[in-house]
Every structure is written in C-alpha cells, then in structure tokens.
C-alpha cells in the first residue's frame, strides 16, 4: 500500500462530503460502490491517502491506463462536470420529493427534477461557455437546497 503524507489541504468533513457526493452521483447513474472502492474511499476520507492515490488505485483495479495530465480546459471534462452537477441537483430534488411532507410538495420537487433534466439536456456540448454557466447554476441551486436535504 502506498502511504501518502497526511492530507491537510481539506478537512475530513470536506473529504467525506466529496465522497458522499460522488457515491450519490454514481447511484443516480445506477452504480454501486464496490467494497474495495469503499475501503479506498475511507482511506481518503481519513486523510491516509491523497485523491491522486485514490484515483490511481481505482484505475489499477479496473485496468484503466493512466492518462497524461490534461489541462483544466479539456472540453470533455467541462461537459462532464456540467452533467454531474446537474445529476447531483436532480438527486437532491428526488430526495426532497421522496421525503416531502405532502403530495403537493412532492409534486413541486418532481417538477424541479424534470426542469433540471431539461436544462441539463439543452446545454450545447460544443459551447464551453454555456457549459460553464450551467455548471455554476446547478451548483448554486444545489447549495440552496442542500440545507433541506436530510434536514
């Protein structure tokens, strides 16, 4: 096992939130976390391995070759980030609908879920600026409803 220096740039709570969001996003896509992946996630949350090490282990486990370093402006990454931000927001809306105190409130959240799908699907895959704007909007909406999720 490759040991990394303890992580100090992010708090354990922040790392736990990042893992929770990634697991939630995967579940929204129909994926489950394998026990080996969960163990690595726990190592990352505890600060015993870096995010890079976590990614290296995952790629090695599934036979995915290391990619050369890409710049942050990779169009595929920008588009994927926008889709993931939308999916995360949709997950929050679904949770709120499932836990709504009334049918009317549930309907409101399911309508918001449907609008998020439409908004996400309208973004042109060739328009980086539109993708960045949509990502920022999805993140802002997610932050606004986060306090209601699991409250």
C-alpha positions, 0 to 999 in steps of 0.5 A, spaced: 500 500 500 502 506 498 502 511 504 501 518 502 503 524 507 497 526 511 492 530 507 491 537 510 489 541 504 481 539 506 478 537 512 475 530 513 468 533 513 470 536 506 473 529 504 467 525 506 462 530 503 466 529 496 465 522 497 458 522 499 457 526 493 460 522 488 457 515 491 450 519 490 452 521 483 454 514 481 447 511 484 443 516 480 447 513 474 445 506 477 452 504 480 454 501 486 460 502 490 464 496 490 467 494 497 474 495 495 472 502 492 469 503 499 475 501 503 479 506 498 474 511 499 475 511 507 482 511 506 481 518 503 476 520 507 481 519 513 486 523 510 491 516 509 491 517 502 491 523 497 485 523 491 491 522 486 492 515 490 485 514 490 484 515 483 490 511 481 488 505 485 481 505 482 484 505 475 489 499 477 483 495 479 479 496 473 485 496 468 484 503 466 491 506 463 493 512 466 492 518 462 497 524 461 495 530 465 490 534 461 489 541 462 483 544 466 480 546 459 479 539 456 472 540 453 470 533 455 471 534 462 467 541 462 461 537 459 462 532 464 462 536 470 456 540 467 452 533 467 454 531 474 452 537 477 446 537 474 445 529 476 447 531 483 441 537 483 436 532 480 438 527 486 437 532 491 430 534 488 428 526 488 430 526 495 426 532 497 420 529 493 421 522 496 421 525 503 416 531 502 411 532 507 405 532 502 403 530 495 403 537 493 410 538 495 412 532 492 409 534 486 413 541 486 420 537 487 418 532 481 417 538 477 424 541 479 427 534 477 424 534 470 426 542 469 433 540 471 433 534 466 431 539 461 436 544 462 441 539 463 439 536 456 439 543 452 446 545 454 450 545 447 456 540 448 460 544 443 459 551 447 464 551 453 461 557 455 454 555 456 457 549 459 460 553 464 454 557 466 450 551 467 455 548 471 455 554 476 447 554 476 446 547 478 451 548 483 448 554 486 441 551 486 444 545 489 447 549 495 440 552 496 437 546 497 442 542 500 440 545 507 433 541 506 436 535 504 436 530 510 434 536 514 
